Amino acid sequence: MTAKTVTSLEYIHKKGHFGNYQKQNVKNLLQISEVKNLTIIQLVQYKKSKIQTSTIKVEDLDLPLESLKVTANKETRVLWNAPRTWLIISNKKNIINNIKDKCDHSNFAVTDISHSRAVIQIKGLQAKEVLKKGCPININEIQVNNCAGTVFNGITVVVDFVNNNPDTFNLLALRSFSETFYHHITDAALEFGYAGI
């Protein structure tokens, strides 16, 4: 029998309507949720590696070679994280084996960091306004399939702009900061009203 995995926000995230939601159309409310069951892989190319990263594909996705860039399909997102460093986020459980097949251990470090991250999704017309309350980066300049490492009220996060219909962001934070980060995000959303889903 397999033990049930307990996420970092399992007993923290609350469902329902909160904040200034009473006079708003429920369909237009911000939505805040914990994204579960993701595999998050950090891929780092060694300096000594002679492999051209432009020749490597993960789940038929190119490794982005410019800052802020993300390549994506329905199940997997590849985020540029730093020079020669990427985060691969996927719904596929066995993706690490696929990555190791393409990225051998003599040229790449492949590390499963799924257990060490919490992912909060914020979706809706006011999502950017919530992020502006705690992020120093210019959220207005971020476009779909862009990502950025930043801070939110002093907590290091990765902001991944997933969709713009409506604006949808996945926010990755270290698991040890997830409860505080969740409270900062939900507190910033109270002004607009939000639905915990």
Contacts in CASP RR format, 6 or more apart in sequence:
PFRMAT RR
TARGET T0000
AUTHOR 0000-0000-0000
METHOD contacts of the structure
MODEL  1
MTAKTVTSLEYIHKKGHFGNYQKQNVKNLLQISEVKNLTIIQLVQYKKSK
IQTSTIKVEDLDLPLESLKVTANKETRVLWNAPRTWLIISNKKNIINNIK
DKCDHSNFAVTDISHSRAVIQIKGLQAKEVLKKGCPININEIQVNNCAGT
VFNGITVVVDFVNNNPDTFNLLALRSFSETFYHHITDAALEFGYAGI
7 34 0 8 1.000
7 36 0 8 1.000
7 118 0 8 1.000
8 118 0 8 1.000
8 175 0 8 1.000
8 178 0 8 1.000
8 179 0 8 1.000
9 34 0 8 1.000
9 118 0 8 1.000
9 120 0 8 1.000
9 178 0 8 1.000
9 179 0 8 1.000
9 182 0 8 1.000
12 178 0 8 1.000
12 179 0 8 1.000
12 182 0 8 1.000
13 32 0 8 1.000
13 33 0 8 1.000
13 34 0 8 1.000
13 182 0 8 1.000
13 196 0 8 1.000
14 196 0 8 1.000
15 196 0 8 1.000
15 197 0 8 1.000
16 195 0 8 1.000
16 196 0 8 1.000
16 197 0 8 1.000
17 26 0 8 1.000
17 29 0 8 1.000
17 193 0 8 1.000
17 194 0 8 1.000
17 195 0 8 1.000
17 196 0 8 1.000
18 186 0 8 1.000
18 189 0 8 1.000
18 190 0 8 1.000
18 193 0 8 1.000
18 194 0 8 1.000
18 195 0 8 1.000
18 196 0 8 1.000
19 189 0 8 1.000
19 190 0 8 1.000
19 191 0 8 1.000
19 193 0 8 1.000
19 194 0 8 1.000
20 190 0 8 1.000
20 191 0 8 1.000
20 192 0 8 1.000
20 193 0 8 1.000
21 29 0 8 1.000
21 193 0 8 1.000
21 194 0 8 1.000
21 195 0 8 1.000
24 193 0 8 1.000
26 195 0 8 1.000
28 124 0 8 1.000
28 125 0 8 1.000
29 124 0 8 1.000
29 192 0 8 1.000
29 193 0 8 1.000
29 194 0 8 1.000
29 195 0 8 1.000
30 122 0 8 1.000
30 123 0 8 1.000
30 124 0 8 1.000
30 125 0 8 1.000
30 126 0 8 1.000
30 127 0 8 1.000
30 130 0 8 1.000
30 189 0 8 1.000
30 192 0 8 1.000
30 193 0 8 1.000
30 194 0 8 1.000
30 195 0 8 1.000
31 121 0 8 1.000
31 122 0 8 1.000
31 123 0 8 1.000
31 124 0 8 1.000
31 194 0 8 1.000
31 195 0 8 1.000
31 196 0 8 1.000
31 197 0 8 1.000
32 120 0 8 1.000
32 121 0 8 1.000
32 122 0 8 1.000
32 123 0 8 1.000
32 185 0 8 1.000
32 186 0 8 1.000
32 189 0 8 1.000
32 194 0 8 1.000
32 195 0 8 1.000
32 196 0 8 1.000
32 197 0 8 1.000
33 120 0 8 1.000
33 121 0 8 1.000
33 123 0 8 1.000
33 196 0 8 1.000
33 197 0 8 1.000
34 118 0 8 1.000
34 119 0 8 1.000
34 120 0 8 1.000
34 121 0 8 1.000
34 182 0 8 1.000
35 119 0 8 1.000
35 120 0 8 1.000
35 121 0 8 1.000
35 170 0 8 1.000
36 119 0 8 1.000
37 91 0 8 1.000
38 89 0 8 1.000
38 90 0 8 1.000
38 91 0 8 1.000
38 114 0 8 1.000
38 119 0 8 1.000
39 88 0 8 1.000
39 89 0 8 1.000
39 90 0 8 1.000
39 91 0 8 1.000
39 92 0 8 1.000
39 93 0 8 1.000
39 95 0 8 1.000
39 96 0 8 1.000
39 112 0 8 1.000
39 114 0 8 1.000
40 87 0 8 1.000
40 88 0 8 1.000
40 89 0 8 1.000
40 112 0 8 1.000
40 113 0 8 1.000
40 114 0 8 1.000
40 117 0 8 1.000
40 119 0 8 1.000
40 172 0 8 1.000
41 87 0 8 1.000
41 88 0 8 1.000
41 89 0 8 1.000
41 90 0 8 1.000
41 95 0 8 1.000
41 96 0 8 1.000
41 99 0 8 1.000
41 110 0 8 1.000
41 111 0 8 1.000
41 112 0 8 1.000
41 113 0 8 1.000
41 114 0 8 1.000
42 81 0 8 1.000
42 85 0 8 1.000
42 86 0 8 1.000
42 87 0 8 1.000
42 88 0 8 1.000
42 109 0 8 1.000
42 110 0 8 1.000
42 111 0 8 1.000
42 113 0 8 1.000
43 58 0 8 1.000
43 63 0 8 1.000
43 85 0 8 1.000
43 86 0 8 1.000
43 87 0 8 1.000
43 88 0 8 1.000
43 99 0 8 1.000
43 103 0 8 1.000
43 108 0 8 1.000
43 109 0 8 1.000
43 110 0 8 1.000
44 84 0 8 1.000
44 85 0 8 1.000
44 108 0 8 1.000
44 109 0 8 1.000
44 111 0 8 1.000
45 51 0 8 1.000
45 53 0 8 1.000
45 84 0 8 1.000
45 85 0 8 1.000
45 103 0 8 1.000
45 107 0 8 1.000
45 108 0 8 1.000
46 84 0 8 1.000
46 106 0 8 1.000
46 107 0 8 1.000
46 108 0 8 1.000
46 109 0 8 1.000
47 84 0 8 1.000
49 106 0 8 1.000
49 107 0 8 1.000
49 108 0 8 1.000
50 107 0 8 1.000
51 107 0 8 1.000
53 63 0 8 1.000
53 65 0 8 1.000
53 84 0 8 1.000
54 62 0 8 1.000
54 63 0 8 1.000
54 65 0 8 1.000
56 62 0 8 1.000
56 63 0 8 1.000
56 102 0 8 1.000
56 103 0 8 1.000
57 63 0 8 1.000
57 102 0 8 1.000
58 76 0 8 1.000
58 78 0 8 1.000
58 88 0 8 1.000
58 95 0 8 1.000
58 98 0 8 1.000
58 99 0 8 1.000
58 102 0 8 1.000
58 103 0 8 1.000
59 73 0 8 1.000
59 75 0 8 1.000
59 76 0 8 1.000
59 90 0 8 1.000
59 92 0 8 1.000
59 95 0 8 1.000
59 98 0 8 1.000
60 73 0 8 1.000
61 71 0 8 1.000
61 72 0 8 1.000
61 73 0 8 1.000
61 76 0 8 1.000
61 78 0 8 1.000
62 71 0 8 1.000
62 78 0 8 1.000
63 71 0 8 1.000
63 78 0 8 1.000
63 80 0 8 1.000
63 86 0 8 1.000
64 70 0 8 1.000
64 71 0 8 1.000
64 78 0 8 1.000
64 79 0 8 1.000
64 80 0 8 1.000
64 86 0 8 1.000
65 80 0 8 1.000
66 80 0 8 1.000
67 80 0 8 1.000
68 80 0 8 1.000
68 142 0 8 1.000
68 146 0 8 1.000
68 147 0 8 1.000
68 148 0 8 1.000
69 80 0 8 1.000
69 145 0 8 1.000
69 146 0 8 1.000
69 147 0 8 1.000
70 77 0 8 1.000
70 78 0 8 1.000
70 79 0 8 1.000
70 80 0 8 1.000
70 145 0 8 1.000
70 146 0 8 1.000
70 147 0 8 1.000
70 160 0 8 1.000
70 161 0 8 1.000
71 77 0 8 1.000
71 78 0 8 1.000
71 145 0 8 1.000
72 78 0 8 1.000
72 145 0 8 1.000
72 162 0 8 1.000
75 90 0 8 1.000
75 91 0 8 1.000
75 92 0 8 1.000
76 88 0 8 1.000
76 89 0 8 1.000
76 90 0 8 1.000
76 91 0 8 1.000
76 92 0 8 1.000
76 95 0 8 1.000
77 88 0 8 1.000
77 89 0 8 1.000
77 90 0 8 1.000
77 160 0 8 1.000
77 162 0 8 1.000
78 86 0 8 1.000
78 87 0 8 1.000
78 88 0 8 1.000
78 89 0 8 1.000
79 86 0 8 1.000
79 87 0 8 1.000
79 88 0 8 1.000
79 89 0 8 1.000
79 147 0 8 1.000
79 158 0 8 1.000
79 160 0 8 1.000
80 86 0 8 1.000
80 147 0 8 1.000
81 87 0 8 1.000
81 147 0 8 1.000
81 149 0 8 1.000
81 158 0 8 1.000
87 158 0 8 1.000
87 172 0 8 1.000
88 95 0 8 1.000
88 99 0 8 1.000
89 119 0 8 1.000
89 160 0 8 1.000
89 170 0 8 1.000
89 172 0 8 1.000
92 98 0 8 1.000
96 110 0 8 1.000
96 112 0 8 1.000
99 110 0 8 1.000
100 110 0 8 1.000
103 110 0 8 1.000
115 175 0 8 1.000
116 174 0 8 1.000
116 175 0 8 1.000
117 172 0 8 1.000
117 173 0 8 1.000
117 174 0 8 1.000
117 175 0 8 1.000
118 172 0 8 1.000
118 173 0 8 1.000
118 174 0 8 1.000
118 175 0 8 1.000
118 177 0 8 1.000
118 178 0 8 1.000
118 181 0 8 1.000
118 182 0 8 1.000
119 170 0 8 1.000
119 171 0 8 1.000
119 172 0 8 1.000
120 170 0 8 1.000
120 171 0 8 1.000
120 173 0 8 1.000
120 178 0 8 1.000
120 181 0 8 1.000
120 182 0 8 1.000
120 185 0 8 1.000
121 162 0 8 1.000
121 168 0 8 1.000
121 169 0 8 1.000
121 170 0 8 1.000
121 171 0 8 1.000
122 130 0 8 1.000
122 131 0 8 1.000
122 168 0 8 1.000
122 169 0 8 1.000
122 171 0 8 1.000
122 185 0 8 1.000
122 189 0 8 1.000
123 163 0 8 1.000
123 166 0 8 1.000
123 167 0 8 1.000
123 168 0 8 1.000
123 169 0 8 1.000
124 166 0 8 1.000
124 167 0 8 1.000
124 168 0 8 1.000
125 166 0 8 1.000
125 167 0 8 1.000
126 189 0 8 1.000
126 192 0 8 1.000
127 166 0 8 1.000
127 167 0 8 1.000
127 168 0 8 1.000
127 169 0 8 1.000
128 139 0 8 1.000
128 140 0 8 1.000
128 167 0 8 1.000
129 192 0 8 1.000
130 185 0 8 1.000
130 188 0 8 1.000
130 189 0 8 1.000
130 192 0 8 1.000
131 139 0 8 1.000
131 152 0 8 1.000
131 159 0 8 1.000
131 169 0 8 1.000
131 188 0 8 1.000
132 139 0 8 1.000
133 188 0 8 1.000
134 151 0 8 1.000
134 152 0 8 1.000
134 153 0 8 1.000
134 184 0 8 1.000
134 188 0 8 1.000
135 150 0 8 1.000
135 151 0 8 1.000
135 152 0 8 1.000
135 159 0 8 1.000
136 150 0 8 1.000
136 151 0 8 1.000
137 148 0 8 1.000
137 149 0 8 1.000
137 150 0 8 1.000
137 159 0 8 1.000
139 159 0 8 1.000
142 148 0 8 1.000
142 159 0 8 1.000
142 161 0 8 1.000
143 161 0 8 1.000
143 164 0 8 1.000
144 161 0 8 1.000
144 162 0 8 1.000
144 163 0 8 1.000
144 164 0 8 1.000
145 161 0 8 1.000
146 161 0 8 1.000
147 158 0 8 1.000
147 159 0 8 1.000
147 160 0 8 1.000
147 161 0 8 1.000
148 158 0 8 1.000
148 159 0 8 1.000
149 156 0 8 1.000
149 157 0 8 1.000
149 158 0 8 1.000
149 159 0 8 1.000
150 156 0 8 1.000
150 157 0 8 1.000
150 158 0 8 1.000
150 159 0 8 1.000
151 157 0 8 1.000
152 171 0 8 1.000
152 173 0 8 1.000
152 181 0 8 1.000
152 184 0 8 1.000
152 185 0 8 1.000
153 184 0 8 1.000
155 173 0 8 1.000
155 174 0 8 1.000
155 177 0 8 1.000
155 180 0 8 1.000
155 181 0 8 1.000
155 184 0 8 1.000
156 173 0 8 1.000
156 174 0 8 1.000
156 177 0 8 1.000
157 171 0 8 1.000
157 172 0 8 1.000
157 173 0 8 1.000
157 181 0 8 1.000
158 171 0 8 1.000
158 172 0 8 1.000
158 173 0 8 1.000
159 169 0 8 1.000
159 170 0 8 1.000
159 171 0 8 1.000
160 169 0 8 1.000
160 170 0 8 1.000
160 171 0 8 1.000
160 172 0 8 1.000
161 167 0 8 1.000
161 168 0 8 1.000
161 169 0 8 1.000
162 168 0 8 1.000
162 169 0 8 1.000
162 170 0 8 1.000
171 181 0 8 1.000
171 185 0 8 1.000
173 181 0 8 1.000
186 194 0 8 1.000
END
